[in-house]
């Protein structure tokens, strides 16, 4: 027997075969062995739809209300691609007997193939009223709901389809995907465990993607490994495997995988970039550097690799090299604001604030619509003790409803020594409130706002902002510190003690404040 | 517009104010380095090596001490010692210089017996621990320290072992004398740094020639402070754990003893390097509770740790409460914590006008000192980086740095450095800065110890153009030095507060007299001295411009601080 073409959802094809067998089995009861009906069933199973139709026509002429013959004719017509005619036969059947389950089921499958999901859903639901446990109906409904992005219903029906969904890797993947969409990572991972080894490279690849989405990187790596033999895009399989290793902190394995890709002749910048990350995490800085240099040579037009190289140099306090890289990058991408900003950061870290300022001013010119150049410039002006200029720059940008600039303007006004109750303090509070409104998830604005409110004596408002900041960033020491003081002032000794203890525990290796390193962190914040 | 004037504009004030309790216009004061011409040839040897032992870059100390009780301040400068990898060409010794009373000094180290040879010295504290009327010396060092008892005849005796005062096995940085249990005898606190040793010395910095650097202190474990309780018989007992002062480790560098909550009992503030500062509150039962975090002075205003080095406490804004100033490294802020009048501090670094002005400098020895005698304590900072190859990382930063002076304008500060003469601008690798009026002319001079360089004696010229008063205290029931005594001086509508501290700043010992600048006021209406014993002495109205000696229970007594003689005069 040949396998019929899988049309439409593909499901219809699979289920039609099953239905044909079921119908044939039912037909065996009470039918003589050589009857035209049974012969039609046999022809249909062989895939000879024309023969099946030819056998059924005289049967229906003789018995036009024969439900099984009518349904079988519908199935034959559907298999022959004559779907509208098939539906007519199914409708005819249901007009005679609305509760004839095989007609309901096959009509629904035909409607699925025709893209009539709504009609199919109706008929499947009618079928389930008759046979609530019907796994085929549940599976079909699961697919319909999945396609319609109703993942909760899709999951419910997949689960009620029993073991049926496991027969097809695509169903397993769809169920897992549905769990992912519903943020049920554990159940997604568990479902993917049902994907058999022989599921095929593409299925394993997709499973790997899903597992990576739920941060199960070791699981993802296993699937990508399985996908490598037979996947039509061996690079993609290998790259994803390496990425899964990297994210799962298996840096040596990531490096090995990527080296293998390189040895097979793959020369993509992203590959060398990832390889650099793996090397660096493995303590091979020199190799990391070389890999990134290669990436820049392969794709000199991509600023990311230069930026990553600069970051690598900064991590190792090699400022001169970082500047050299910035220069090379800017020679190739002279309009890159991000590279100019990073160059400014390096200057600032070298303590050469005048040069840093020039770089940030240049970045402002190139990207006047983005906030990062302004806040970087504002910060370096603060550090140069040119506070009024910092305020002027940041005010300009803050008017554009830029939450980052508003935060920094608040900071600049605070650092200008705005006295309690002064116009500058009022302005600081106002811009910080606007920053919070524009981006409620930025903890820093809330922390500074809380600090100023505390200073004013508005303890409840201060507490509100600081508590929210800590919810957003539980490890934010500044928030905890200020909040501890609020609690102490409110006389809540217990909570004050808890907060002070939290602060005492948090120790900074680096000097985590408004230093030049703070510029790097701010660049990361702005790049999110 | 100059930054200082701009800040004043923001505060609603003007640069020139006319009321008596407001600061007067800046006067032409300058600091002139007279070390060489005064006969001070001391050059600190930091034992620098390619091994970058951390001890090389941290010292050393400087002290004012009137060792021969002639009314003139003498000088003690601390030196280092040979190490496993450093063998100097000649013996390394600390030095005692006797003030000749006419502007020059004579080295008398050997005669006095205070060379501390073999000690890799750090800080120094001067105090009369045995209440016999002369100043003894405690020289703090790496792995051990030395207690020199002043015999009263120009000689000292090393009584370390007998006194059980060695602080053995610890890297002591600064020390201070104070009477923690108010029994009338000075106890000693030593702040200890980290457990660095030759054996655990690490390679820090990049692996290329010239890029090896001194390590960050967090590469090592911090050490707990030491409290030596005076047994009143010439010996000490280690009260560190029992008192609570040794309860937790810190990377201690600077210390100041002062009465934080004005309850008459001396408290302690320790500046720690890259970890939270400590404020030990005296509970009056020979124990302390550490409260810096809840008092708001453990960290910067965002809860960040900073590299605390020098520290001092004084009432900078005239509200009667002691405020605290701490120096930090470059790319950090020097912090000013204003006392809130109740139970803690508020970080007013920006509001007081300090801000980013010293952002590129690494401050060590520092203190509140009214250099221009206008009645408002100014801030003097001796700077110097810790990395001798910093220029490789920060192009505009150098190992040697200029001094920095903030002039107090009545609660806000402006940068006055450029007005005070070229010697302050000369870059040095400064560490300790000790304040004292060595020429008895009524203004405060500064003795600075420089790492690997000559010491500086910065004579204040012009500060005494305004009126002043100095107070020397002699305890009878309280400790002889009067450490812990608080003084309130009233002159017209000004009230000035001060406190006799047995130690402050970084590795320095200041002179014992309390200095008051009086501005245009030529007389003092009242001086009230509250002694640790509880005795209160009141000195009624007296003219300004003199040194007043107050003896506990007896009031004003004869003073013995003569002016400098002319050179060549008898």
Interface residues (C-beta under 8 A of the other chain):
Chain A: X316 X317 X318 X319 X349 X350 X351 X352 X353 X382 X383 X384 X385 X387 X388 X414 X415 X416 X417 X418 X419 X422 X424 X447 X451 X455 X477 X478 X480 X481 X482 X484 X485 X488 X496 X500 X503 X504 X506 X507 X508 X509 X511 X512 X513 X515 X516 X517
Chain B: X3 X6 X7 X10 X11 X206 X216 X218 X274 X275 X276 X293 X294 X296 X298 X299 X300 X301 X302 X303 X304 X305 X306 X307 X329 X330 X331 X332 X333 X346 X350 X351 X352 X353 X355 X356 X357 X359 X360 X393 X394 X395 X396 X397
